[in-house]
Amino acid sequence: CWSAAEGYKCCSDGVKVELTDSKGKWGIENGEWCGIVNEPTPDPSCWASAQGYKCCQNTCDAIYSEGSQKWGFENNDWCGI
């Protein structure tokens, strides 16, 4: 993984891009920066994946609404409902 040369681990699949620089794309996993080798493929059944977020798996209560889009929070991240 390209980020190992910089002293950082590679991200697991599905980690969203938080920053892009000349070295590559960076994400945050378990509170630490990591290098993203491949961006996650958006899930066509989840509207939030087009914005870089997962759909909620265990949350049904919306914390925030934006038009017809409802947002929840689980695993320390926003998710689409």
Phi and psi restraints in degrees (range 20) as a CNS / XPLOR table:
assign (resid 1 and name C) (resid 2 and name N)
       (resid 2 and name CA) (resid 2 and name C) 1.0 -60.3 20.0 2
assign (resid 2 and name N) (resid 2 and name CA)
       (resid 2 and name C) (resid 3 and name N) 1.0 -31.4 20.0 2
assign (resid 2 and name C) (resid 3 and name N)
       (resid 3 and name CA) (resid 3 and name C) 1.0 -75.7 20.0 2
assign (resid 3 and name N) (resid 3 and name CA)
       (resid 3 and name C) (resid 4 and name N) 1.0 -16.0 20.0 2
assign (resid 3 and name C) (resid 4 and name N)
       (resid 4 and name CA) (resid 4 and name C) 1.0 -61.5 20.0 2
assign (resid 4 and name N) (resid 4 and name CA)
       (resid 4 and name C) (resid 5 and name N) 1.0 -34.9 20.0 2
assign (resid 4 and name C) (resid 5 and name N)
       (resid 5 and name CA) (resid 5 and name C) 1.0 -65.1 20.0 2
assign (resid 5 and name N) (resid 5 and name CA)
       (resid 5 and name C) (resid 6 and name N) 1.0 -21.0 20.0 2
assign (resid 5 and name C) (resid 6 and name N)
       (resid 6 and name CA) (resid 6 and name C) 1.0 -95.4 20.0 2
assign (resid 6 and name N) (resid 6 and name CA)
       (resid 6 and name C) (resid 7 and name N) 1.0 -1.8 20.0 2
assign (resid 6 and name C) (resid 7 and name N)
       (resid 7 and name CA) (resid 7 and name C) 1.0 89.5 20.0 2
assign (resid 7 and name N) (resid 7 and name CA)
       (resid 7 and name C) (resid 8 and name N) 1.0 18.8 20.0 2
assign (resid 7 and name C) (resid 8 and name N)
       (resid 8 and name CA) (resid 8 and name C) 1.0 -123.6 20.0 2
assign (resid 8 and name N) (resid 8 and name CA)
       (resid 8 and name C) (resid 9 and name N) 1.0 149.7 20.0 2
assign (resid 8 and name C) (resid 9 and name N)
       (resid 9 and name CA) (resid 9 and name C) 1.0 -74.6 20.0 2
assign (resid 9 and name N) (resid 9 and name CA)
       (resid 9 and name C) (resid 10 and name N) 1.0 165.3 20.0 2
assign (resid 9 and name C) (resid 10 and name N)
       (resid 10 and name CA) (resid 10 and name C) 1.0 -84.0 20.0 2
assign (resid 10 and name N) (resid 10 and name CA)
       (resid 10 and name C) (resid 11 and name N) 1.0 146.3 20.0 2
assign (resid 10 and name C) (resid 11 and name N)
       (resid 11 and name CA) (resid 11 and name C) 1.0 -73.9 20.0 2
assign (resid 11 and name N) (resid 11 and name CA)
       (resid 11 and name C) (resid 12 and name N) 1.0 151.6 20.0 2
assign (resid 11 and name C) (resid 12 and name N)
       (resid 12 and name CA) (resid 12 and name C) 1.0 -71.0 20.0 2
assign (resid 12 and name N) (resid 12 and name CA)
       (resid 12 and name C) (resid 13 and name N) 1.0 162.0 20.0 2
assign (resid 12 and name C) (resid 13 and name N)
       (resid 13 and name CA) (resid 13 and name C) 1.0 -57.8 20.0 2
assign (resid 13 and name N) (resid 13 and name CA)
       (resid 13 and name C) (resid 14 and name N) 1.0 140.7 20.0 2
assign (resid 13 and name C) (resid 14 and name N)
       (resid 14 and name CA) (resid 14 and name C) 1.0 93.7 20.0 2
assign (resid 14 and name N) (resid 14 and name CA)
       (resid 14 and name C) (resid 15 and name N) 1.0 -5.4 20.0 2
assign (resid 14 and name C) (resid 15 and name N)
       (resid 15 and name CA) (resid 15 and name C) 1.0 -74.0 20.0 2
assign (resid 15 and name N) (resid 15 and name CA)
       (resid 15 and name C) (resid 16 and name N) 1.0 131.6 20.0 2
assign (resid 15 and name C) (resid 16 and name N)
       (resid 16 and name CA) (resid 16 and name C) 1.0 -81.3 20.0 2
assign (resid 16 and name N) (resid 16 and name CA)
       (resid 16 and name C) (resid 17 and name N) 1.0 154.3 20.0 2
assign (resid 16 and name C) (resid 17 and name N)
       (resid 17 and name CA) (resid 17 and name C) 1.0 -72.6 20.0 2
assign (resid 17 and name N) (resid 17 and name CA)
       (resid 17 and name C) (resid 18 and name N) 1.0 124.6 20.0 2
assign (resid 17 and name C) (resid 18 and name N)
       (resid 18 and name CA) (resid 18 and name C) 1.0 -104.0 20.0 2
assign (resid 18 and name N) (resid 18 and name CA)
       (resid 18 and name C) (resid 19 and name N) 1.0 -27.4 20.0 2
assign (resid 18 and name C) (resid 19 and name N)
       (resid 19 and name CA) (resid 19 and name C) 1.0 -155.5 20.0 2
assign (resid 19 and name N) (resid 19 and name CA)
       (resid 19 and name C) (resid 20 and name N) 1.0 142.3 20.0 2
assign (resid 19 and name C) (resid 20 and name N)
       (resid 20 and name CA) (resid 20 and name C) 1.0 -124.8 20.0 2
assign (resid 20 and name N) (resid 20 and name CA)
       (resid 20 and name C) (resid 21 and name N) 1.0 128.8 20.0 2
assign (resid 20 and name C) (resid 21 and name N)
       (resid 21 and name CA) (resid 21 and name C) 1.0 -132.8 20.0 2
assign (resid 21 and name N) (resid 21 and name CA)
       (resid 21 and name C) (resid 22 and name N) 1.0 -168.3 20.0 2
assign (resid 21 and name C) (resid 22 and name N)
       (resid 22 and name CA) (resid 22 and name C) 1.0 -65.7 20.0 2
assign (resid 22 and name N) (resid 22 and name CA)
       (resid 22 and name C) (resid 23 and name N) 1.0 -21.1 20.0 2
assign (resid 22 and name C) (resid 23 and name N)
       (resid 23 and name CA) (resid 23 and name C) 1.0 -81.7 20.0 2
assign (resid 23 and name N) (resid 23 and name CA)
       (resid 23 and name C) (resid 24 and name N) 1.0 -35.2 20.0 2
assign (resid 23 and name C) (resid 24 and name N)
       (resid 24 and name CA) (resid 24 and name C) 1.0 156.7 20.0 2
assign (resid 24 and name N) (resid 24 and name CA)
       (resid 24 and name C) (resid 25 and name N) 1.0 -156.7 20.0 2
assign (resid 24 and name C) (resid 25 and name N)
       (resid 25 and name CA) (resid 25 and name C) 1.0 -102.3 20.0 2
assign (resid 25 and name N) (resid 25 and name CA)
       (resid 25 and name C) (resid 26 and name N) 1.0 136.5 20.0 2
assign (resid 25 and name C) (resid 26 and name N)
       (resid 26 and name CA) (resid 26 and name C) 1.0 -117.2 20.0 2
assign (resid 26 and name N) (resid 26 and name CA)
       (resid 26 and name C) (resid 27 and name N) 1.0 144.3 20.0 2
assign (resid 26 and name C) (resid 27 and name N)
       (resid 27 and name CA) (resid 27 and name C) 1.0 -129.2 20.0 2
assign (resid 27 and name N) (resid 27 and name CA)
       (resid 27 and name C) (resid 28 and name N) 1.0 177.3 20.0 2
assign (resid 27 and name C) (resid 28 and name N)
       (resid 28 and name CA) (resid 28 and name C) 1.0 -123.3 20.0 2
assign (resid 28 and name N) (resid 28 and name CA)
       (resid 28 and name C) (resid 29 and name N) 1.0 125.4 20.0 2
assign (resid 28 and name C) (resid 29 and name N)
       (resid 29 and name CA) (resid 29 and name C) 1.0 -134.9 20.0 2
assign (resid 29 and name N) (resid 29 and name CA)
       (resid 29 and name C) (resid 30 and name N) 1.0 128.0 20.0 2
assign (resid 29 and name C) (resid 30 and name N)
       (resid 30 and name CA) (resid 30 and name C) 1.0 54.2 20.0 2
assign (resid 30 and name N) (resid 30 and name CA)
       (resid 30 and name C) (resid 31 and name N) 1.0 37.6 20.0 2
assign (resid 30 and name C) (resid 31 and name N)
       (resid 31 and name CA) (resid 31 and name C) 1.0 76.8 20.0 2
assign (resid 31 and name N) (resid 31 and name CA)
       (resid 31 and name C) (resid 32 and name N) 1.0 8.1 20.0 2
assign (resid 31 and name C) (resid 32 and name N)
       (resid 32 and name CA) (resid 32 and name C) 1.0 -127.5 20.0 2
assign (resid 32 and name N) (resid 32 and name CA)
       (resid 32 and name C) (resid 33 and name N) 1.0 147.1 20.0 2
assign (resid 32 and name C) (resid 33 and name N)
       (resid 33 and name CA) (resid 33 and name C) 1.0 -66.2 20.0 2
assign (resid 33 and name N) (resid 33 and name CA)
       (resid 33 and name C) (resid 34 and name N) 1.0 146.3 20.0 2
assign (resid 33 and name C) (resid 34 and name N)
       (resid 34 and name CA) (resid 34 and name C) 1.0 -148.4 20.0 2
assign (resid 34 and name N) (resid 34 and name CA)
       (resid 34 and name C) (resid 35 and name N) 1.0 157.2 20.0 2
assign (resid 34 and name C) (resid 35 and name N)
       (resid 35 and name CA) (resid 35 and name C) 1.0 -89.1 20.0 2
assign (resid 35 and name N) (resid 35 and name CA)
       (resid 35 and name C) (resid 36 and name N) 1.0 134.2 20.0 2
assign (resid 35 and name C) (resid 36 and name N)
       (resid 36 and name CA) (resid 36 and name C) 1.0 -97.3 20.0 2
assign (resid 36 and name N) (resid 36 and name CA)
       (resid 36 and name C) (resid 37 and name N) 1.0 120.7 20.0 2
assign (resid 36 and name C) (resid 37 and name N)
       (resid 37 and name CA) (resid 37 and name C) 1.0 -82.1 20.0 2
assign (resid 37 and name N) (resid 37 and name CA)
       (resid 37 and name C) (resid 38 and name N) 1.0 -48.8 20.0 2
assign (resid 37 and name C) (resid 38 and name N)
       (resid 38 and name CA) (resid 38 and name C) 1.0 -131.3 20.0 2
assign (resid 38 and name N) (resid 38 and name CA)
       (resid 38 and name C) (resid 39 and name N) 1.0 138.3 20.0 2
assign (resid 38 and name C) (resid 39 and name N)
       (resid 39 and name CA) (resid 39 and name C) 1.0 -71.9 20.0 2
assign (resid 39 and name N) (resid 39 and name CA)
       (resid 39 and name C) (resid 40 and name N) 1.0 147.6 20.0 2
assign (resid 39 and name C) (resid 40 and name N)
       (resid 40 and name CA) (resid 40 and name C) 1.0 -63.8 20.0 2
assign (resid 40 and name N) (resid 40 and name CA)
       (resid 40 and name C) (resid 41 and name N) 1.0 143.8 20.0 2
assign (resid 40 and name C) (resid 41 and name N)
       (resid 41 and name CA) (resid 41 and name C) 1.0 -79.1 20.0 2
assign (resid 41 and name N) (resid 41 and name CA)
       (resid 41 and name C) (resid 42 and name N) 1.0 126.0 20.0 2
assign (resid 41 and name C) (resid 42 and name N)
       (resid 42 and name CA) (resid 42 and name C) 1.0 -59.2 20.0 2
assign (resid 42 and name N) (resid 42 and name CA)
       (resid 42 and name C) (resid 43 and name N) 1.0 138.1 20.0 2
assign (resid 42 and name C) (resid 43 and name N)
       (resid 43 and name CA) (resid 43 and name C) 1.0 -83.0 20.0 2
assign (resid 43 and name N) (resid 43 and name CA)
       (resid 43 and name C) (resid 44 and name N) 1.0 114.7 20.0 2
assign (resid 43 and name C) (resid 44 and name N)
       (resid 44 and name CA) (resid 44 and name C) 1.0 -63.0 20.0 2
assign (resid 44 and name N) (resid 44 and name CA)
       (resid 44 and name C) (resid 45 and name N) 1.0 -20.9 20.0 2
assign (resid 44 and name C) (resid 45 and name N)
       (resid 45 and name CA) (resid 45 and name C) 1.0 -86.6 20.0 2
assign (resid 45 and name N) (resid 45 and name CA)
       (resid 45 and name C) (resid 46 and name N) 1.0 -4.6 20.0 2
assign (resid 45 and name C) (resid 46 and name N)
       (resid 46 and name CA) (resid 46 and name C) 1.0 -120.3 20.0 2
assign (resid 46 and name N) (resid 46 and name CA)
       (resid 46 and name C) (resid 47 and name N) 1.0 109.3 20.0 2
assign (resid 46 and name C) (resid 47 and name N)
       (resid 47 and name CA) (resid 47 and name C) 1.0 -59.4 20.0 2
assign (resid 47 and name N) (resid 47 and name CA)
       (resid 47 and name C) (resid 48 and name N) 1.0 -31.8 20.0 2
assign (resid 47 and name C) (resid 48 and name N)
       (resid 48 and name CA) (resid 48 and name C) 1.0 -70.5 20.0 2
assign (resid 48 and name N) (resid 48 and name CA)
       (resid 48 and name C) (resid 49 and name N) 1.0 -23.6 20.0 2
assign (resid 48 and name C) (resid 49 and name N)
       (resid 49 and name CA) (resid 49 and name C) 1.0 -65.3 20.0 2
assign (resid 49 and name N) (resid 49 and name CA)
       (resid 49 and name C) (resid 50 and name N) 1.0 -27.3 20.0 2
assign (resid 49 and name C) (resid 50 and name N)
       (resid 50 and name CA) (resid 50 and name C) 1.0 -66.9 20.0 2
assign (resid 50 and name N) (resid 50 and name CA)
       (resid 50 and name C) (resid 51 and name N) 1.0 -18.8 20.0 2
assign (resid 50 and name C) (resid 51 and name N)
       (resid 51 and name CA) (resid 51 and name C) 1.0 -103.8 20.0 2
assign (resid 51 and name N) (resid 51 and name CA)
       (resid 51 and name C) (resid 52 and name N) 1.0 8.3 20.0 2
assign (resid 51 and name C) (resid 52 and name N)
       (resid 52 and name CA) (resid 52 and name C) 1.0 89.1 20.0 2
assign (resid 52 and name N) (resid 52 and name CA)
       (resid 52 and name C) (resid 53 and name N) 1.0 14.4 20.0 2
assign (resid 52 and name C) (resid 53 and name N)
       (resid 53 and name CA) (resid 53 and name C) 1.0 -119.3 20.0 2
assign (resid 53 and name N) (resid 53 and name CA)
       (resid 53 and name C) (resid 54 and name N) 1.0 158.5 20.0 2
assign (resid 53 and name C) (resid 54 and name N)
       (resid 54 and name CA) (resid 54 and name C) 1.0 -88.8 20.0 2
assign (resid 54 and name N) (resid 54 and name CA)
       (resid 54 and name C) (resid 55 and name N) 1.0 163.9 20.0 2
assign (resid 54 and name C) (resid 55 and name N)
       (resid 55 and name CA) (resid 55 and name C) 1.0 -85.4 20.0 2
assign (resid 55 and name N) (resid 55 and name CA)
       (resid 55 and name C) (resid 56 and name N) 1.0 147.7 20.0 2
assign (resid 55 and name C) (resid 56 and name N)
       (resid 56 and name CA) (resid 56 and name C) 1.0 -63.1 20.0 2
assign (resid 56 and name N) (resid 56 and name CA)
       (resid 56 and name C) (resid 57 and name N) 1.0 139.4 20.0 2
assign (resid 56 and name C) (resid 57 and name N)
       (resid 57 and name CA) (resid 57 and name C) 1.0 -99.5 20.0 2
assign (resid 57 and name N) (resid 57 and name CA)
       (resid 57 and name C) (resid 58 and name N) 1.0 -35.1 20.0 2
assign (resid 57 and name C) (resid 58 and name N)
       (resid 58 and name CA) (resid 58 and name C) 1.0 -124.0 20.0 2
assign (resid 58 and name N) (resid 58 and name CA)
       (resid 58 and name C) (resid 59 and name N) 1.0 -0.1 20.0 2
assign (resid 58 and name C) (resid 59 and name N)
       (resid 59 and name CA) (resid 59 and name C) 1.0 -110.3 20.0 2
assign (resid 59 and name N) (resid 59 and name CA)
       (resid 59 and name C) (resid 60 and name N) 1.0 130.6 20.0 2
assign (resid 59 and name C) (resid 60 and name N)
       (resid 60 and name CA) (resid 60 and name C) 1.0 -116.2 20.0 2
assign (resid 60 and name N) (resid 60 and name CA)
       (resid 60 and name C) (resid 61 and name N) 1.0 -13.3 20.0 2
assign (resid 60 and name C) (resid 61 and name N)
       (resid 61 and name CA) (resid 61 and name C) 1.0 -91.5 20.0 2
assign (resid 61 and name N) (resid 61 and name CA)
       (resid 61 and name C) (resid 62 and name N) 1.0 124.1 20.0 2
assign (resid 61 and name C) (resid 62 and name N)
       (resid 62 and name CA) (resid 62 and name C) 1.0 -77.4 20.0 2
assign (resid 62 and name N) (resid 62 and name CA)
       (resid 62 and name C) (resid 63 and name N) 1.0 133.0 20.0 2
assign (resid 62 and name C) (resid 63 and name N)
       (resid 63 and name CA) (resid 63 and name C) 1.0 -93.1 20.0 2
assign (resid 63 and name N) (resid 63 and name CA)
       (resid 63 and name C) (resid 64 and name N) 1.0 -30.1 20.0 2
assign (resid 63 and name C) (resid 64 and name N)
       (resid 64 and name CA) (resid 64 and name C) 1.0 -146.3 20.0 2
assign (resid 64 and name N) (resid 64 and name CA)
       (resid 64 and name C) (resid 65 and name N) 1.0 141.4 20.0 2
assign (resid 64 and name C) (resid 65 and name N)
       (resid 65 and name CA) (resid 65 and name C) 1.0 -123.0 20.0 2
assign (resid 65 and name N) (resid 65 and name CA)
       (resid 65 and name C) (resid 66 and name N) 1.0 142.8 20.0 2
assign (resid 65 and name C) (resid 66 and name N)
       (resid 66 and name CA) (resid 66 and name C) 1.0 -136.0 20.0 2
assign (resid 66 and name N) (resid 66 and name CA)
       (resid 66 and name C) (resid 67 and name N) 1.0 92.6 20.0 2
assign (resid 66 and name C) (resid 67 and name N)
       (resid 67 and name CA) (resid 67 and name C) 1.0 66.3 20.0 2
assign (resid 67 and name N) (resid 67 and name CA)
       (resid 67 and name C) (resid 68 and name N) 1.0 -125.7 20.0 2
assign (resid 67 and name C) (resid 68 and name N)
       (resid 68 and name CA) (resid 68 and name C) 1.0 -88.5 20.0 2
assign (resid 68 and name N) (resid 68 and name CA)
       (resid 68 and name C) (resid 69 and name N) 1.0 -2.9 20.0 2
assign (resid 68 and name C) (resid 69 and name N)
       (resid 69 and name CA) (resid 69 and name C) 1.0 -91.6 20.0 2
assign (resid 69 and name N) (resid 69 and name CA)
       (resid 69 and name C) (resid 70 and name N) 1.0 130.2 20.0 2
assign (resid 69 and name C) (resid 70 and name N)
       (resid 70 and name CA) (resid 70 and name C) 1.0 -115.2 20.0 2
assign (resid 70 and name N) (resid 70 and name CA)
       (resid 70 and name C) (resid 71 and name N) 1.0 137.6 20.0 2
assign (resid 70 and name C) (resid 71 and name N)
       (resid 71 and name CA) (resid 71 and name C) 1.0 -115.5 20.0 2
assign (resid 71 and name N) (resid 71 and name CA)
       (resid 71 and name C) (resid 72 and name N) 1.0 139.3 20.0 2
assign (resid 71 and name C) (resid 72 and name N)
       (resid 72 and name CA) (resid 72 and name C) 1.0 -120.4 20.0 2
assign (resid 72 and name N) (resid 72 and name CA)
       (resid 72 and name C) (resid 73 and name N) 1.0 -174.4 20.0 2
assign (resid 72 and name C) (resid 73 and name N)
       (resid 73 and name CA) (resid 73 and name C) 1.0 -142.1 20.0 2
assign (resid 73 and name N) (resid 73 and name CA)
       (resid 73 and name C) (resid 74 and name N) 1.0 121.7 20.0 2
assign (resid 73 and name C) (resid 74 and name N)
       (resid 74 and name CA) (resid 74 and name C) 1.0 -152.6 20.0 2
assign (resid 74 and name N) (resid 74 and name CA)
       (resid 74 and name C) (resid 75 and name N) 1.0 153.8 20.0 2
assign (resid 74 and name C) (resid 75 and name N)
       (resid 75 and name CA) (resid 75 and name C) 1.0 54.3 20.0 2
assign (resid 75 and name N) (resid 75 and name CA)
       (resid 75 and name C) (resid 76 and name N) 1.0 39.1 20.0 2
assign (resid 75 and name C) (resid 76 and name N)
       (resid 76 and name CA) (resid 76 and name C) 1.0 60.3 20.0 2
assign (resid 76 and name N) (resid 76 and name CA)
       (resid 76 and name C) (resid 77 and name N) 1.0 30.5 20.0 2
assign (resid 76 and name C) (resid 77 and name N)
       (resid 77 and name CA) (resid 77 and name C) 1.0 -152.2 20.0 2
assign (resid 77 and name N) (resid 77 and name CA)
       (resid 77 and name C) (resid 78 and name N) 1.0 155.9 20.0 2
assign (resid 77 and name C) (resid 78 and name N)
       (resid 78 and name CA) (resid 78 and name C) 1.0 -69.4 20.0 2
assign (resid 78 and name N) (resid 78 and name CA)
       (resid 78 and name C) (resid 79 and name N) 1.0 149.6 20.0 2
assign (resid 78 and name C) (resid 79 and name N)
       (resid 79 and name CA) (resid 79 and name C) 1.0 -147.0 20.0 2
assign (resid 79 and name N) (resid 79 and name CA)
       (resid 79 and name C) (resid 80 and name N) 1.0 152.9 20.0 2
assign (resid 79 and name C) (resid 80 and name N)
       (resid 80 and name CA) (resid 80 and name C) 1.0 -84.8 20.0 2
assign (resid 80 and name N) (resid 80 and name CA)
       (resid 80 and name C) (resid 81 and name N) 1.0 142.1 20.0 2
